[in-house]
């Protein structure tokens, strides 16, 4: 068993934060599934911009699509990437079936231009869900107020969602409120809740990049991990307590936390910091290629997420007592993340125009 495979017995699943046609066609994704135990795939506009702009395998199909004047640049982009999502879903289908729907998911994001458009998000999510046509697909939606309302409705409709760009505890709580409300409404509609799957993508390295210049020396490089541990403590309370008991009895799945932005940005920190520190049951870590390679080489798999909960909460209290508003920081980080995805999407559409 390699180091990545050694994480699995602790109840966490490692997903790959990358996708391209070459990754699939070369057999590399299949190798990662078999050798490293990769159990899912995430994508975003930046990932697909890099793939389409550097991978020649897209160019022939794109040339044909550009001959159809009736297709918008966004429609061409979707035709390119939906095929990749479908192919990845098919590769992961055996894991999906073997795990009774707990593993084997592939995420595709709605246009970042819709982040403040609830109706537009709903329409796009429904369209992409239908076009992909795979039970192990996930539609990725940013956790703006409008996105969270759309997420609640999509959960009610039975659409799998990866709700993303979470940076604070209030944001996570709002997402869980929506998930539980959506499942409750679905159950009241007389529909099965057992087949619905959602994850909450909590971003890590960007938190420390923003806050390190503001916090005291002992807290540098530690706030994101402390926030993650606090969020996991709340997860345990909400999904393993009375609040979720009726839904759990009906077969509903808890909404796992997914650790995102787990590539270390500060060279002074361990290159596997955001993987080693957060290994625990009922969680996912989506890992970029470079970090995956680092962990495969020298990472240590151990049950770390439940450890040091009291110290994590004390650290957060000290940071806030020093005048740092963690909720406000989360809002800023979400806006910054949206801008990055919007810019990447705009560049994508230039490629397909």
C-alpha positions as CSV (number, residue, x, y, z in Angstrom):
1,X,0.0,0.0,0.0
2,X,1.5,3.4,-1.0
3,X,1.3,6.5,1.2
4,X,-1.9,7.8,-0.5
5,X,-3.7,4.5,-0.2
6,X,-2.8,4.5,3.5
7,X,-5.1,7.4,4.0
8,X,-8.2,5.4,3.1
9,X,-8.5,3.3,6.3
10,X,-8.9,6.5,8.3
11,X,-12.2,7.2,6.4
12,X,-11.0,10.0,4.2
13,X,-11.0,9.9,0.4
14,X,-8.5,11.6,-1.8
15,X,-9.8,13.3,-5.0
16,X,-7.7,14.7,-7.8
17,X,-8.0,18.5,-8.4
18,X,-7.3,18.3,-12.1
19,X,-8.9,17.0,-15.3
20,X,-8.0,17.1,-19.0
21,X,-8.6,15.0,-22.1
22,X,-5.0,13.9,-22.1
23,X,-5.2,12.8,-18.5
24,X,-8.0,10.4,-19.5
25,X,-6.7,9.3,-22.9
26,X,-3.2,8.6,-21.7
27,X,-4.4,6.2,-19.1
28,X,-2.9,8.4,-16.3
29,X,-6.3,8.9,-14.6
30,X,-6.9,5.2,-14.6
31,X,-3.5,4.6,-13.1
32,X,-4.1,7.2,-10.3
33,X,-7.4,5.4,-9.5
34,X,-5.7,2.0,-9.3
35,X,-2.4,2.9,-7.8
36,X,-3.2,5.8,-5.5
37,X,-6.8,5.1,-4.6
38,X,-8.1,8.4,-6.1
39,X,-11.8,8.3,-5.4
40,X,-13.0,11.4,-7.3
41,X,-12.1,14.4,-9.5
42,X,-12.7,18.1,-9.2
43,X,-12.4,20.7,-12.0
44,X,-12.8,24.5,-12.3
45,X,-12.5,27.2,-15.0
46,X,-8.7,27.6,-14.3
47,X,-8.1,23.9,-14.7
48,X,-10.0,23.7,-18.0
49,X,-8.4,26.9,-19.3
50,X,-5.0,25.3,-18.8
51,X,-6.2,22.0,-20.4
52,X,-7.8,23.5,-23.5
53,X,-5.0,26.0,-24.1
54,X,-2.2,23.5,-23.8
55,X,-3.7,20.1,-24.9
56,X,-3.7,19.7,-28.7
57,X,-6.4,17.0,-28.5
58,X,-9.1,19.7,-28.0
59,X,-8.1,21.7,-31.2
60,X,-9.7,19.4,-33.8
61,X,-13.0,19.2,-32.1
62,X,-13.0,23.0,-31.3
63,X,-12.3,23.8,-35.0
64,X,-15.5,21.8,-35.9
65,X,-17.5,23.4,-33.2
66,X,-16.5,26.9,-34.4
67,X,-18.0,26.1,-37.8
68,X,-21.4,26.2,-36.2
69,X,-22.3,29.9,-36.0
70,X,-25.3,29.0,-33.8
71,X,-23.2,28.0,-30.9
72,X,-22.0,30.6,-28.4
73,X,-18.5,30.5,-27.0
74,X,-19.9,29.1,-23.7
75,X,-21.8,26.4,-25.6
76,X,-18.7,25.3,-27.3
77,X,-16.8,25.2,-24.1
78,X,-19.5,23.1,-22.5
79,X,-19.5,20.6,-25.4
80,X,-15.8,20.2,-25.0
81,X,-15.7,19.7,-21.2
82,X,-19.0,17.7,-20.7
83,X,-17.4,14.9,-22.8
84,X,-14.4,14.9,-20.4
85,X,-16.7,14.9,-17.4
86,X,-18.7,12.0,-18.8
87,X,-15.5,10.0,-19.6
88,X,-14.1,10.6,-16.0
89,X,-17.5,9.6,-14.5
90,X,-17.4,6.4,-16.5
91,X,-13.9,5.6,-15.2
92,X,-15.1,6.2,-11.6
93,X,-18.4,4.4,-12.0
94,X,-17.0,1.1,-10.5
95,X,-16.0,3.0,-7.4
96,X,-19.4,4.7,-7.2
97,X,-21.2,1.3,-7.4
98,X,-18.9,-0.5,-5.1
99,X,-19.3,2.2,-2.4
100,X,-23.1,2.4,-2.8
101,X,-22.7,6.0,-4.0
102,X,-20.2,7.3,-1.4
103,X,-17.2,7.5,-3.8
104,X,-16.5,8.1,-7.5
105,X,-17.7,11.6,-8.2
106,X,-16.6,14.2,-10.8
107,X,-17.4,17.9,-10.4
108,X,-18.2,20.4,-13.2
109,X,-18.7,24.1,-12.3
110,X,-21.5,26.4,-13.5
111,X,-20.3,29.6,-15.1
112,X,-18.8,31.9,-12.5
113,X,-20.7,34.8,-14.2
114,X,-23.8,33.3,-12.5
115,X,-22.5,33.7,-8.9
116,X,-25.1,36.4,-8.1
117,X,-27.9,34.9,-10.2
118,X,-30.0,32.3,-8.4
119,X,-32.3,31.6,-11.3
120,X,-29.4,31.5,-13.8
121,X,-27.5,29.1,-11.5
122,X,-30.5,26.8,-11.2
123,X,-31.0,26.8,-15.0
124,X,-27.4,26.1,-15.7
125,X,-27.1,23.4,-13.0
126,X,-30.2,21.6,-14.3
127,X,-28.9,21.8,-17.9
128,X,-25.4,20.5,-17.1
129,X,-26.8,17.7,-14.8
130,X,-29.0,16.5,-17.7
131,X,-26.3,16.8,-20.3
132,X,-23.8,14.9,-18.3
133,X,-26.4,12.2,-17.6
134,X,-24.3,10.4,-14.9
135,X,-25.4,9.7,-11.4
136,X,-21.9,10.2,-10.1
137,X,-21.6,13.7,-11.5
138,X,-21.6,16.8,-9.2
139,X,-22.5,20.3,-10.2
140,X,-20.2,22.8,-8.6
141,X,-21.8,26.0,-7.3
142,X,-20.1,28.9,-5.4
143,X,-21.4,29.5,-1.9
144,X,-22.7,33.0,-2.4
145,X,-26.2,33.8,-0.9
146,X,-27.7,33.2,-4.3
147,X,-25.7,30.0,-4.9
148,X,-26.7,28.6,-1.5
149,X,-30.4,29.2,-2.2
150,X,-30.0,27.4,-5.6
151,X,-28.2,24.6,-3.8
152,X,-31.1,24.1,-1.4
153,X,-33.5,23.8,-4.4
154,X,-31.2,21.5,-6.3
155,X,-30.9,19.3,-3.3
156,X,-34.6,19.1,-3.2
157,X,-34.6,18.0,-6.8
158,X,-32.0,15.3,-6.2
159,X,-29.0,17.0,-8.0
160,X,-25.6,16.2,-6.6
161,X,-23.8,19.4,-5.7
162,X,-20.2,20.4,-4.8
163,X,-20.7,23.8,-3.1
164,X,-17.5,25.7,-3.3
165,X,-15.5,28.7,-2.2
166,X,-16.1,28.3,1.6
167,X,-13.6,30.1,3.8
168,X,-15.4,30.7,7.1
169,X,-17.5,28.9,9.7
170,X,-20.6,31.1,9.1
171,X,-20.4,30.2,5.4
172,X,-20.2,26.5,6.2
173,X,-23.1,26.7,8.6
174,X,-25.3,28.4,6.0
175,X,-24.5,25.7,3.4
176,X,-25.4,23.0,5.9
177,X,-28.6,24.8,6.7
178,X,-29.5,24.7,3.0
179,X,-28.6,21.1,2.6
180,X,-30.7,19.9,5.5
181,X,-33.6,22.1,4.4
182,X,-33.4,20.8,0.9
183,X,-33.3,17.2,2.0
184,X,-36.2,17.8,4.4
185,X,-38.3,19.3,1.6
186,X,-37.4,16.3,-0.6
187,X,-38.4,13.9,2.0
188,X,-41.7,15.8,2.5
189,X,-42.3,15.6,-1.2
190,X,-42.3,11.8,-0.8
191,X,-39.0,11.4,-2.7
192,X,-36.0,9.2,-1.8
193,X,-33.2,11.1,-0.1
194,X,-30.7,8.1,-0.1
195,X,-29.3,8.9,-3.6
196,X,-28.4,12.5,-3.0
197,X,-24.8,13.4,-2.5
198,X,-23.2,16.8,-1.7
199,X,-19.9,18.1,-0.4
200,X,-18.9,21.4,1.1
201,X,-15.5,22.6,-0.3
202,X,-13.6,24.5,2.4
203,X,-10.5,26.3,1.1
204,X,-7.3,26.3,3.1
205,X,-4.1,27.7,1.8
206,X,-5.7,31.0,0.7
207,X,-6.8,31.6,4.3
208,X,-3.2,31.4,5.6
209,X,-1.9,33.5,2.7
210,X,-4.3,36.3,3.6
211,X,-4.0,36.1,7.4
212,X,-0.3,35.2,8.0
213,X,0.8,38.9,7.7
214,X,-1.9,39.9,10.3
215,X,-1.5,37.2,13.0
216,X,1.0,36.8,15.7
217,X,4.1,34.6,15.0
218,X,2.9,31.5,16.8
219,X,-0.3,31.5,14.7
220,X,1.2,31.8,11.3
221,X,0.4,28.9,9.0
222,X,-2.1,27.5,11.6
223,X,-5.4,29.5,11.2
224,X,-6.7,27.5,8.2
225,X,-6.1,24.2,9.9
226,X,-7.7,25.5,13.1
227,X,-10.8,26.7,11.1
228,X,-11.0,23.3,9.5
229,X,-10.9,21.5,12.8
230,X,-13.6,23.8,14.2
231,X,-15.8,23.1,11.1
232,X,-15.3,19.4,11.5
233,X,-16.4,19.6,15.2
234,X,-19.6,21.4,14.0
235,X,-20.0,18.7,11.3
236,X,-20.0,16.0,14.0
237,X,-22.5,17.9,16.1
238,X,-24.9,18.6,13.2
239,X,-24.8,15.4,11.2
240,X,-24.3,12.9,14.1
241,X,-26.8,14.5,16.4
242,X,-30.5,14.9,16.7
243,X,-30.8,17.5,14.0
244,X,-30.0,15.0,11.2
245,X,-31.4,11.9,12.9
246,X,-34.7,11.7,10.9
247,X,-33.0,12.3,7.6
248,X,-30.3,9.8,8.4
249,X,-32.9,7.2,9.3
250,X,-34.5,7.8,5.9
251,X,-31.1,7.0,4.2
252,X,-29.8,10.6,3.8
253,X,-26.0,11.1,3.6
254,X,-24.3,13.8,5.6
255,X,-22.7,16.6,3.6
256,X,-19.0,15.9,4.0
257,X,-16.4,18.6,4.2
258,X,-14.0,18.7,1.3
259,X,-10.6,20.2,1.9
260,X,-9.7,22.4,-1.2
261,X,-6.8,24.7,-2.0
262,X,-4.5,22.1,-0.3
263,X,-1.4,22.9,-2.3
264,X,1.0,24.8,0.1
265,X,1.6,28.3,-1.1
266,X,4.3,29.3,1.5
267,X,7.6,27.5,0.9
268,X,8.4,27.8,4.6
269,X,5.7,25.3,5.4
270,X,5.6,21.5,4.7
271,X,4.5,20.8,1.2
272,X,2.0,18.3,2.5
273,X,0.8,20.5,5.4
274,X,-2.9,20.6,4.3
275,X,-3.1,16.9,3.7
276,X,-1.3,15.5,6.7
277,X,-3.0,17.8,9.2
278,X,-6.6,17.0,8.2
279,X,-7.0,13.3,7.8
280,X,-10.3,12.1,9.3
281,X,-13.4,10.1,8.8
282,X,-16.2,11.4,6.5
283,X,-14.0,13.9,4.7
284,X,-12.6,14.4,1.3
285,X,-9.3,16.1,0.3
286,X,-9.0,17.3,-3.3
287,X,-5.3,17.4,-4.1
288,X,-3.4,19.1,-7.1
289,X,-0.9,17.0,-9.0
290,X,2.2,18.5,-7.3
291,X,0.9,17.9,-3.8
292,X,-0.2,14.4,-4.7
293,X,3.3,13.6,-5.8
294,X,4.8,15.1,-2.6
295,X,2.5,13.0,-0.4
296,X,3.2,9.9,-2.4
297,X,6.9,10.5,-1.8
298,X,7.0,11.5,1.9
299,X,3.5,12.0,3.3
300,X,2.5,10.4,6.6
301,X,-1.0,9.0,6.9
302,X,-2.4,9.2,10.4
303,X,-5.7,10.2,12.1
304,X,-5.0,13.9,12.6
305,X,-8.2,15.7,12.1
306,X,-9.9,15.0,15.4
307,X,-6.7,15.8,17.4
308,X,-6.2,19.1,19.0
309,X,-9.7,20.4,18.8
310,X,-9.5,22.4,22.0
311,X,-6.2,24.0,21.0
312,X,-7.7,24.9,17.6
313,X,-10.7,26.6,19.1
314,X,-8.4,28.5,21.5
315,X,-6.2,29.6,18.7
316,X,-9.2,31.0,16.8
317,X,-10.4,32.8,19.9
318,X,-6.9,34.4,20.3
319,X,-6.8,35.5,16.7
320,X,-10.2,37.1,17.0
321,X,-9.3,38.7,20.3
322,X,-6.4,40.3,18.5
323,X,-8.9,42.1,16.3
324,X,-9.0,39.9,13.2
325,X,-12.6,39.3,12.0
326,X,-12.5,35.8,10.6
327,X,-16.0,36.0,9.1
328,X,-15.0,39.2,7.2
329,X,-11.8,37.6,6.0
330,X,-13.9,34.7,4.7
331,X,-16.1,37.1,2.7
332,X,-13.1,38.8,1.2
333,X,-11.5,35.5,0.3
334,X,-14.8,34.3,-1.4
335,X,-15.0,37.5,-3.4
336,X,-11.3,37.1,-4.4
337,X,-11.9,33.5,-5.4
338,X,-14.9,34.4,-7.5
339,X,-12.8,37.0,-9.3
340,X,-10.1,34.5,-10.1
341,X,-12.7,32.0,-11.5
342,X,-14.4,34.8,-13.5
343,X,-11.1,35.8,-15.0
344,X,-10.2,32.2,-15.9
345,X,-13.7,31.7,-17.4
346,X,-13.4,34.9,-19.5
347,X,-10.1,33.6,-20.8
348,X,-11.7,30.2,-21.6
349,X,-14.4,31.9,-23.7
350,X,-11.7,33.7,-25.7
351,X,-10.3,30.3,-26.6
352,X,-13.7,29.0,-27.8
353,X,-15.0,32.2,-29.4
